[in-house]
Amino acid sequence: MTELANVFNLDGARIPFEPGQTILTAALAAGVYIPHLCAHPDFPPHGSCKLCTVTVNGRDGPACTINALPGQDVRSDSPELNEIRRVLLQMLFVEGNHFCPGCEKSGACKLQALAYDLEMLSPHFVQFFPNRKVDASHPDFLLDFNRCIMCELCVRASRDVDGKNVFALAGRSRDSHIIVNSPSGRLGDSTLSIDDKAAHVCPVGAILRKEVGFVTPIGERLYDHEPISQVDLAEEAK
């Protein structure tokens, strides 16, 4: 196979790729944004959030788990797929308690930024308003279960990078939730430390650093001036 053959079509554009790259990683490297939430360059593909769903040769699947192959015909930026993404975001918003104006993560939250980028105008569905606890037992971090979207980034970071298994996912379907691996189940009794990858990888406001709230004022945060599509592509280009 020649290097020239390592190309697939994405919304009419020719995207080059290296063997082993997924459709998502190849697209981002080529400067084409595909919305995503649970995908992270430091971890293997996971495919849990489904926001990166694309149509490949007529069949839908997550771009973060599908390997790029020569000649693939991929659709991403279509009204149908973007509507699916909006519905997925709406479901994430009503499943937890995401009151953006009162959240310390506002302006730096990927869930919020994606909702803006995909023009999600309302939650649409009835709010669950689950009764979840806030764990403030750790000296350095606050764990707000109300805002967890179960992307499992903290689980993967603690297991694969930190080697600690501080977090895990328990339950099924609507009862799925993050748990803390400690004798008491509280974060303060776990081995989480301030330098752990798991402590800083949360894309929403579920794991928050104490004593530094609003150091960066709202209006000067990551997604306040540019949409997440431009910010993520700029980060990819570094």
N, C-alpha and C positions, 0 to 999 in steps of 0.2 A: 504494500500500500504506500503510495507516495504521499509526501507531506501535503501536496495540493488537494489530495482526496479527503483530507481531514477537515471537512466543511459540512455544516448542515444549514438549512434555511429556517430562519426565525422571523415570522411576520414579513417575509419578503426580503430580508437581509441575509447575506451570507456570513455565517459565524464560524471562524476557524477554531479548532480545538486540539488539545493534546490528548493522546490516548490515556484513558482513565478518568478524564474530566467528565463531570455531569453536565447536563444541559444548563443548569443554573450557574455553575462555576465558569463554564465557557462563555455564557452570555455576559456575565458581570465583567469578566476579563476583557471582553470585546467592547465594553462600554454600553451594553444594552441591559436595562433594568427589568428584572422579573420580581414582583412583590414576594416577600418571604418574611417569616417571623422566627421559626425555630431553627433555621439553618445557620450554622456558624462555621467560619473557616478553620477553627481549631479542633473541630470534632467531626467524626464520620457522619455521613448523611443519615437523617432520622425520619423525616417525612411525617411528622405528627400534626403539624398545623394545617397542612394542605393549602396554604395560601399561594404557594408557588405552582399550583396545578396548571398544566399546559395540555394542549392537545397535540399528540405526536402521531402522525400518520393516521389521524382519525380517532385515536383513543386517548382518553384523559389519564393523567398521572402526575405525580409530583416531580417537578423539574430537578429537585435536589437529590433524587434517588435514581433517576434514569440516566444511564450513561449516554454521552453524545456519540452518535454513529454517523458515518458518511451518508449524505443524501437524505437524512431525516427531514420531514416537513413539519415544522413546529409552529403552533399558533399560541400566542400568549396575550397580546394586547387586543382583545376582542371584547365587544359589549357583553357577550354571553359569559366569558370567563371572569371579567371584572365584576359582573353582577354576582357570580358565585362567591367571589372574594369578599364582596360587601356583605353578603349574607353570613359568611363565616365570621367576619369581624363583628357583625351585629350579635351573633350568638355568643361570642367571647365577652362582649360588653355586658350582656344581660345575665350571663352565667355567674359573674362575680359582682363586685361593687366598685365600679370604675367612675368615680365622681371626679373628673379631670380638674375642674377649677380648684378643688381642695387637695389635690395630690401633689406631693413634693416632687414627683418625677415629671410633672407636666412640662412639656417643651423638650424633654429628653427621653420620652417614652415611645418605643417602637409601635406599640399598639395604637396609641393616639396618632402618631405620625402617619401610619398606614391608613387610618380612617380618614384623615385629611386628604392624603394623596389619592385615595380611591373615591373621594367625594361621598363618604357615608354621612348622610344628613341626620339620621335618627337611629336609635337602637332598634326600632320597629317591633321587636318582640316584647312580651311582658317581662319585666325585671324579676329575677329570682330573689334578690336581696337575701342571700344566704347568711345565716348567723355563724360567722367564722371568727376565730380568735385572732388577736394581735399579740405576738410573742415579743415582749420587750426585755426578756431575761438576759440577753447577751450584752456585755459591756460596750461592744462596738457596733452592733447591728440590730435593726428592728426587722422582724419577720411578720408581714401583714398577709395572712392567708386570704383575705378578701380580694386581693388583687392578683393572686397567682393565676396564670393562664395555662399551667401544666405543660409548658414547652419542654420541660425536663433539662434545660440548659444547666441549672445548678446541680442536678443529679449527675449529668455527664461530666461536668467540670470537677466535681468532688471525687467522682470515681476514677476518671481517666487521667486527670491532671494532678489533682491534690493527693490522690491515693488514700482518701479518708472515708468515703461513703457516708458523708454527713446527711445527705438528703436521699429520699426514695419516694416513689409513687405507689400509693396504696389505693385499694378500692377499684370499682369498675363503673363505667358509664357515668351517670350523674353523681355517683358517690366517689369518683376518683379525686384524690387529693394528695398533696405533698405532706410527707411526715419527716420528722427529724430523728436521726439515729442517735439517741442518747438514753440513759437509764430512765429519765423522767419524761422524755419526749419534748423537752424544752431546748431551745437553741443555746441557752446559757450553759447547759450541761454537756454540750457537744464539743467536738474538737475543732470547730470552725475558728480560724484565725484571720487576722486582718489582711494577711498576705495571700490568702487562698483565692484561687481563680473563681471558685464557686461563690465567693462573697461579692464579686463585682460583675458577674455575667448576666444577671437578671435584666431582661429587656423592658420590664414594667416596674411598678412601684412595690413589688412584693418583698424584696430584700433591700433595705435602705441603710446607709451608713449614718450612724448617730453623730450629732454635734457638728455636722457640716451642712445641714439643711439650708437651702436657699443661699449658699455661698455664691453661686451663679444665679443672678436674678432672672426671673421669668421675663422673657423678651430678649435675652442674650444666650439662650440655651441652644443645644445642638440643632434642633429642627425648627427654631423660631424664624429663621430667615430664608432657609432653603428647604424644599420638600425632601423627604427621606430618599427618594429615588436619586436625587443629585448628590446628597450627602454620602450615601452608600457607594455610589460609583466613584466619588472622589477618594473615599477611603480605599477602595479596591485598587485605584491607580497608584497609590503611594508605594 
